[in-house]
């Protein structure tokens, strides 16, 4: 068994196809496929499920993946300890919903890159269900997702609460809603509403808030970032977690602002999840710890700002 066999298998799992992995590794697809088959023969299990539409990790491969990553992480540590300046660069893949707070994610990734210069970080925006699937299949190492307080947490994940916030109405400063101290449902319905697409937590919250009533006009968008841009351009209002808006570049420039929802005390949680595993690569552990530490600092700063 050779280290490159494990590296190739990890690349196929991370990228989701033999073709994309071959392109990244600068190999021909037949050569990569044969290398993986040789590893399968050595281990005596089928690591990939091969179909006409492509290949994905099998249940057996998913069980072995933490051990493969543990070996690669150990090799990386060994090369580092030996002072090998040509050790392989690793990649940490982070799946994130679009309501994840920019003031938390960007500084954390920047700090991580400064201390792990050979480790690439890939940020992938996705819906919660896709992030959970990616974590289970090994396509993501970490996932940032939202829940409403009281939601059941899915099994099979280690879940760490990073930020707790409240839903707020995001509007332009010149919107009639911005003149209100708090926005009630009747007032919200007078404005065009930008609603998150089905599959996002805030889509579920808004439908619960409106109780079957319809706004004067509505748009549907895929994620908070586009929603904030649409608000900044004067297309309407949207409802997002406060931590998704406060500190955002658009909010700092005065293009958007927030108002609380009258009479609402819902908690929206931003949590960090990873697949339960006996072995977690060092880089993933380090990024996880940075998120937790920076979330505590960011939450304290955010609360000082909102109280001020």
N, C-alpha and C positions, 0 to 999 in steps of 0.2 A: 504494500500500500504506500502511495506517495502523497506528499503534502499537496501537490498541485491537483491531485484528484479531489481532495476535500475542498480546495479552493474553487475548483470548477463547479462542484456540486452546490456550494454555497452561492455562487454567482447565478446558477440556473434558478435556484429557489428564490433569490432576491429579485431577479428580473422577470421571473414568471414564464420564461420561454428559452428553449435552446438557441433560437435564432438571435435574440437580443444578447444572451450571454456570450455567444460566439463572437458577435460584433465587439462587445466590450473587451473580451479577452484576446481579440485579434487572432482567432482560430477559425478554421473552416467548421461548419456545422457538423459534417460527418466525423471529423476528428474529435470534436467535443463530445458528440454522442457516443463514440466508441470508448472514450475515456470514462464516461459515466457508466457505461455498460460493464467495463472491466471492474470498476469499483463495486457495482452491484454483484458481479460474480464472486468477488472476493468476500463480500459481506454475506452473500447468500440471500439477499432480499431485493425486491424491486423498489428503488428509491423514487422513481418517477412513474406516473400514470401517463402512458403515451396514447394519444388519440389523434384522429385526423386533424383536429383543430389545434393541436399543440400538445405540449407536455406540461404537467404540473406535479408538484410533490405528492407522493402517495401517503397513506396513513402511516405506513412503516417508516418512510423517509421523514415524516413530521416528528415521529418519536425519536429518531436518531439525530435530528438536526441540532438539538442543544449539545450533544456530544461532539458533533463535527465542529460546531462553533467554539466549543471549549478547547479542542485540540488546536484550532487555528489561533485562538487567543493565547494559548500556552506557547506556541511557536513564536508568535509575535513578541511575547515577553522575553523569551529566550534570546531572540535576535537583538532586542533592545538592550538586554543585560550584557550581551557580548559586544555592544558598541557597533553593531552592524548598521551602517548608515543607508544600506540599500534594502532594509526590511520592507515588506509589502505594506502598502497603504490600505487601510481598512475603510469600510463605509458603514455609517449608522443611518438607517432609514427611519424617519419620523413621519408617521401619518397624523394629520391634524385637521380637525374641523375648522372652518373659516372664522368661527367666533373666538378662536384662541387669541389671547391678548397679545398684540404686537409688542407692547413694552416689556413683556415677559419673554416671548419666544426669541426675538432678534438679539437682545443682549446675551441671552443664555447661549445661543448658538455661536455668537461672536467670542464669548469667553471660552467656550469649549474648543473652538478652532485654535485659539491662542495657545492652549495647553496641549492640544493634540494636532500638531500641524500636518501629520501624515494621514490623518483620518478624515475622510470626506463625510459630509453631512448632507443628506438629501431630504428635503421637506416636500411632502406630497399632500396636497389638499384632497380630502375625501369625506364622504358621509360616514357616520358612525358605524353602520353595518359593514361597509367596505374596510374600515380600519380594523374592526374586530376580525374579519375574515383574513386580512393581511397579517395580523399578529399571530393567528393560529397557524397560518400556512408558512410563516417565516419571511413573508415579504416586507414586513415592518418589524423593527426592533422595539419601538415605543409608539404609543398612540395618545394624542391629546383629544379628549372627547368631552362633551357636555352631558349633564344629567339635570333633571329637576329633583330637588330634595324629596326623598321618599321613593324614587324609582328603584327598582330591583337592579342590583349589579349582576352582570353575567358571570357565570362560573368560569373557571379556567384562567382568570387574570388576577394579577396583583394590582390593586387600585390604590392610588395615592391622591388624596384631595389636595389641589394646589390653591385654588381661588374659589371663594364663595361670593356671589354678587346677586343683584336684583335685576329683573327686566326693567328696561327704561324705554321711553319713546325718543327716538333719534330724529331730529328735525333740523332744518336750516334755521339760523338765528332770526331770519325775517318771517318765519312761519307764524301764523296766528297761534299755533300751539305753544310756541316758545314764550308767549306772553303769559302763559298759565304757570302757577306754582306747581301744579300736578295735573296730569291729563286723565280725565275719566273716559270710559268707553264711548259715551255719546259724543264727546268732542273728537275722539280718535276717528270715529266713523265719518266725520265730516270731511276728512282729508283723504286724498288718494293714498293707498297703503301698499308698501313694498313688503311682500310676504316671502319668507324662506320657502323653498320647495319642500315637498313631502319627503320625509326621511331625516329632517333636521329637528332638533329638540325645540327650537323656537317656532317652527311651523306648528308643532303640537300645542305649544303654549298659547299662541295667538288664537288658534281655533277654540281652545278652551276658554280663553278670555272673552271672545266675541259671542260665544254661545249660539252659534248659528246665524248671527246677524252679519250683514255684508257691508263693507265700506262703500263710499261713493264710487270708487274705482280702485282696482288693485292690479299690481304687477307681481309676477312670481320670478324669483331669482335663485341662483345656485350659490348661496353663501353670503356671509356678512360683508365681505369686502366690496362686492358688487352692489350690495344693498346700500352701503354707506356712500358709495360714489353716486348712486342714483338719487339719494337724498340731497347730496351736495349740489347736484345739478338741478334741483328743484322739482323732481318728479313726484315727491310725496314724502311720507314719513315711514319709518320702520320701527320694529320693536326688537331690541337686542339686549344681551346682558350688559350691564354697565361697564364691566371690565373689558368688553370688546370695543368700547367707544372712547372712554376716558383715557387720554394719553395717546390716542390714535393721531397720526399726522394731520388728518383732516380736522380733527377736533382742536388740535393745538394751533392750527392756522385760522380757526374761527369759521371754517366752512360748514361745520355741523355742531350741534349741541345736544344736550339730553335734558329730559324732564321725567320725573318719576311718574309711575302709574298710580293714580289715586286709589287708595284702599287695597293695594296689592302687597302681599308680604312673601311672595314666592322666592325661594332660594334657587339660584342657578349655579351649578357647580362646574368648574373646569377641573378635570382629573387627568392624571397621567397613568396609563396602563401598560403593562407588559405581560407576556405569556408566562404563566407559572412554570418555572424550570429550576432544576437543581443547579444548573450552571448558567451564568449570565456573563457574556463577554465584558472585559474590563471597561472598554470604551462606552458600552451601553450603561454600565453601572455609574460611570463618571458623569455621563450626560444626565442620567436620572437624578443623581445627587445635586447637580447644578440647578436643575429645574426646581427641586424642592427648596433649596437654599434661596434662590433668586425669587421664587414665588413668595416666600415669607417676607423678604425685603420689599418686594414690589407691592405686596398687599398693605404693608405698614405705610409706605409712601403714598399709596393711592388713598388710603383712609384719611391720612393727614390732609391731603389735597381736597377731598370731598367735604371734609368737615370745615376746612378753611374757606 
